[in-house]
Structure formats: structure tokens, C-alpha cells
């Protein structure tokens, strides 16, 4: 048994409690609190959902040629059992993988929206409402449009999450029933992202479902940045620069001699031409083109070298040699 298998004190209280325990002052333990607590830590998900809503509205308008309004309607963690109990009787469920998230993701599209899309998209009374049309069975046309809606819903998620987690969509499978969700263990938790979609006079919810456990390996990417420790606050870049600067490479050069030539002399240079120069007693040592020190030219341990005699701005001699 690992440490994660142990029950907390609150869980033990809930298991050993009951009516008698409640009367003795024990409180009931909410086993969903862990998921809700983790969801509260994922503080970047709500603004990402807002961005998804904007992307989804634009995507639906591009595909269907109608004007849509899409609003983020919140994030919840539900068990599969709770989710199935909350769904309308007639929905289309599109299922796909969104790697690297583990497990299938789902897009749930309600029948009234699909009926409205069929009415607009396939030559019905554009702008008219079919909100009161009850469809017990979805038609093949409605299922095809449900798949288009699912493509836009997952595409908006991929675009909105791109800075945090790159998602790769798999093949989408759409069915006129909830069997894909019902086949999951009833206790499995799903992140329930709801979007209120308005088309003409109809407003209905489209849901995007992600296995909640699939988010845990990536939770740091969706959480607010950690605050700096008190002893690091206010130090800025100083400690980092002091640690990294000694390893920075720079160009060191020594100007031994220079001589002026006329343009005619330069044009007259050929292979084998000789230019007389006199090596001075004092030479300049430059770092990245900036004069740092002066020195004398000579030899050290069989190599040509410069012996530093002084630094810029100081008169004190130095005895350090450099090759």
C-alpha cells in the first residue's frame, strides 16, 4: 500500500460516521471535494474557456454561414452517472481522442440545435425557429451536422489551449445516443465545459467533456504561477546574472601595430607585397572592441603573449600574462 492509498482523517470520519456520529458532532465528508479543489487550482481554465467560446462562434459562422452567439457557461466536474442523468433525451455524441490527454473526449450536441441547423443549412426558412420541434430520432443529416459542430468545438479547444498544451485530434465518431459515455465507469469524473449557443431565437447548450484524470499530469500548465519566496522577492535579475555572467564568452584582441597607406598603395598590393611595421613597446588589450588594459608584447612558455602592465583608469601595474 502506498501513501496515496491511505484515507485521510476526514474520509475515515465519513466511513465510520452515520446518524449516531452526526448526532455526536461528526460531519459528513464530501468525496467530490478533491476534484473540486483541483479544479479550483486550475485557474487558467475559465479564461481559456472564454477564448474557446469566441473561437467556436467564429468557427460555426464560417461553416454554416449563420450568425451565432456563444458564451462560456461554466466548468464543472461530474461523474458519468451525474452527467447521463443531466442530458436531454435526444442528443448527438461525438467521440474522439485528443492526444496527449488520456482517454476519450466527447462533444454533446442537443437535437433542437441540430434541427435548427438543418432548417438553415439545407434550405429551410432561414432565420426561422424550430425550437419547439421535438425529435425522438436524429436524422443522418443532423448527425453529419453534429460532427461539424464537434469539429468546431474541439478545434476551438485546440486553438485556445495551444500556448499551454498542444492537442492532436483523432478521428471523430458521431452517434445518435449516449452509449459512448454510458460505457464508461459510472464513477469516472469528467470535466464538463458548457457553451450556450444561440442561433436565431434558439439558445441551447453544447458540452465538451474531457476525462478529469487526464488533466492531472498537466495541472501545472493550467495553474497560476507560483509566487516567489520572500527571500527572493525584489532581487529581480541580479542573482541570475551573477550566476551566469562568468560563463559568457567574449572576444579579446590586441592591436600590435597599425600603419597608414594611401589608396594608391592599397590598390598596388599584390601577393608577396611587404608592408613594414614596427612593433611598439606598449600595446592595447581590447574586450569586444573596448580598451581594457595595456601591456608589452613578448613570449611566455614558448607562446607569443601579452604581459599586462596596467588597466584603463588605474596606474597600478600588473604582472599577469595572457596568450
Buried (B, 14 or more C-beta within 10 A) or exposed (E): EEEEEEEEEBEEBBEEBEEEBEEEEBEEBEEEEEBEEBBEBBEBBEEBBEBBBBBBBBBBBEBBEBEBEBBBBEBBBBBBBBBBEEBEEBBBBBBBBBEEBEBBBBBBBBBBBBBBBBBBBEEBEEEEBBBEEEBEEBBEBBBBBBBBBBBBBBBBBBBBBEEBBEBEBEEBEBBBEBEBBEEBEEEBBBBBBBBBBBBBEBBBBBBBBBBBBBBEEBEEEBBEEEEEEEEEEEEEEEEEEEEEEEEEEEEEEBEBEEEEEEEEEEEEEEEEEEEEEEEEEEBBBBEEEEEBBBBBBEEEEEEEBBBBBBBEEEEEEBEEBEE
